[in-house]
Amino acid sequence: MEIQLLFSYNQTSQVGFLYPKKVTMLSRRADYAVRAMIDIARQSPSERNIVAEIAKRQDIPASFLGKIVSRLARAGLVHTSLGAAGGIALASPADEISLLQIIQAIDQSFALTPCSLNPSDCPRHTTCSASSVWCTAQAQVNQTLAQTRLSDLITSVRQPVPSKLNNLHTLRTR
């Protein structure tokens, strides 16, 4: 599910900070891209990876996945070829591709808050008590994504969601 924090370019805060219309946390496209890349990495390098087959295995609309694969190819993460022997292959070994690279190929950037990517753009960053928390959390998310390699995901067994994350809805109601 795509989570968005919505702000309007037409409205400024009382101190004149211009907020972007939306800051996307993680788009469905990025989620699909990660799933497709894991799928490709799990296949034998000698096998042809065809968009329609990946889409079917991952339950992703094929036309949507085609557009995602184009972005991944432009970012240099996959090679595509046409014809009877064509298909999709990783451009680099799975241990050289990070989750952050995949997500940035699709979404360019994402942020917890508008100021967490570039706090100096926010006129309140020096007085906002939450600013350092947002920036620290953003840095930790980016670090985790940068350190997580595609190879980590193809060899890992699905772990249960930590109880803290599983109970987020409970935390919000308090």
C-alpha positions in Angstrom: 0.0 0.0 0.0 1.3 3.4 -0.9 1.5 5.9 2.0 1.6 9.5 1.2 1.9 12.7 3.2 0.0 15.3 1.3 0.9 19.0 1.2 0.0 21.7 -1.2 2.4 23.7 -3.3 -0.2 26.5 -3.2 0.0 26.9 0.5 2.9 28.0 2.6 3.3 27.7 6.3 3.2 30.8 8.5 6.9 31.3 8.0 6.8 30.9 4.3 8.0 27.3 3.8 6.7 25.9 0.5 5.7 22.3 1.0 5.7 19.8 -1.9 2.4 18.3 -2.9 3.2 14.9 -1.7 6.1 13.0 -0.3 5.9 9.3 -1.1 7.1 6.9 1.5 7.4 3.9 -0.7 5.3 3.5 -3.9 3.6 0.4 -5.1 6.0 0.7 -8.2 9.0 0.5 -5.9 7.5 -2.5 -4.0 6.8 -4.2 -7.3 10.4 -3.4 -8.5 11.9 -5.0 -5.4 9.7 -8.1 -5.8 10.6 -8.4 -9.5 14.3 -8.0 -8.9 14.2 -10.7 -6.2 12.3 -13.0 -8.7 14.9 -12.4 -11.4 17.8 -13.0 -8.9 16.3 -16.3 -7.8 16.2 -17.7 -11.4 19.1 -19.4 -12.9 21.3 -16.9 -14.9 20.8 -19.1 -18.0 17.0 -18.9 -17.8 15.1 -16.3 -19.7 13.2 -14.0 -17.5 10.1 -12.7 -19.3 8.0 -9.9 -18.0 4.7 -11.8 -18.3 6.1 -14.8 -16.3 7.6 -12.6 -13.6 4.3 -10.7 -13.4 2.4 -13.9 -13.0 4.7 -15.3 -10.3 4.6 -12.0 -8.4 1.0 -11.1 -9.0 1.9 -7.8 -10.7 0.0 -6.4 -13.7 2.3 -7.2 -16.7 1.8 -3.8 -18.4 2.8 -2.1 -15.1 5.8 -4.3 -14.7 6.9 -3.6 -18.2 7.2 0.1 -17.3 9.0 -0.7 -14.1 11.5 -2.9 -15.9 12.2 0.0 -18.3 13.1 2.2 -15.4 15.3 -0.5 -13.9 17.1 -0.9 -17.3 17.6 2.9 -17.5 19.1 2.9 -14.1 21.5 0.1 -15.2 20.1 -2.5 -12.8 18.9 -4.9 -15.4 19.7 -5.8 -19.1 16.8 -6.4 -21.4 16.9 -8.0 -24.8 14.3 -8.7 -27.5 13.7 -11.7 -29.6 13.4 -15.5 -29.2 16.4 -15.6 -26.9 15.5 -12.3 -25.2 14.4 -11.5 -21.7 15.6 -9.7 -18.5 18.7 -10.3 -16.5 20.5 -8.6 -13.7 23.1 -6.2 -14.9 25.3 -6.9 -11.8 25.6 -9.7 -9.4 22.8 -9.7 -6.7 25.4 -8.9 -4.0 26.2 -5.6 -5.7 22.6 -4.3 -5.9 21.1 -2.6 -2.9 17.5 -2.1 -2.1 18.2 1.6 -2.0 19.4 1.5 -5.6 16.2 -0.3 -6.7 13.9 2.1 -4.9 15.8 5.2 -6.2 15.6 3.8 -9.7 11.8 3.9 -9.4 11.0 6.7 -7.0 14.2 8.9 -7.2 13.7 9.8 -3.5 11.3 9.2 -0.7 11.1 10.8 2.7 9.5 10.4 6.1 8.8 14.1 6.1 9.5 16.9 3.7 12.3 18.2 5.9 14.0 14.8 6.6 15.8 14.8 3.2 17.1 18.3 3.4 16.5 19.9 6.8 18.1 23.2 5.9 15.2 23.8 3.4 12.8 24.0 6.4 12.8 27.3 8.3 11.8 25.5 11.5 14.6 22.9 11.5 16.6 24.8 14.1 13.7 25.1 16.5 11.6 22.0 15.7 11.9 19.4 18.4 11.0 16.6 16.0 13.4 17.6 13.2 16.4 15.6 14.6 14.2 12.6 15.1 12.9 12.7 11.5 16.4 13.2 10.2 17.9 10.4 12.3 15.0 8.0 11.3 15.5 8.9 7.6 19.3 8.2 7.9 18.6 4.9 9.5 16.1 3.9 6.8 18.5 4.9 4.1 21.4 3.1 5.7 19.4 -0.1 6.1 18.2 0.0 2.5 21.8 0.7 1.3 23.2 -2.2 3.3 20.5 -4.7 2.3 21.6 -6.4 -0.9 19.4 -8.3 -3.3 21.5 -11.4 -2.5 20.4 -11.0 1.2 16.8 -11.3 0.1 17.1 -14.2 -2.2 18.8 -16.4 0.4 16.8 -15.3 3.4 13.8 -17.1 4.8 10.8 -14.8 5.5 11.0 -13.7 9.1 7.9 -12.8 11.1 7.2 -9.1 11.5 8.6 -7.9 14.9 5.9 -7.5 17.5 6.5 -3.7 17.7 5.8 -3.3 14.0 2.9 -5.7 14.1 1.2 -3.6 16.8 1.6 -0.1 15.2 -2.1 0.3 14.9 -2.3 -0.2 18.7 0.3 2.5 19.3 -1.6 5.0 17.1 -4.8 4.7 19.1 -3.3 5.5 22.5 
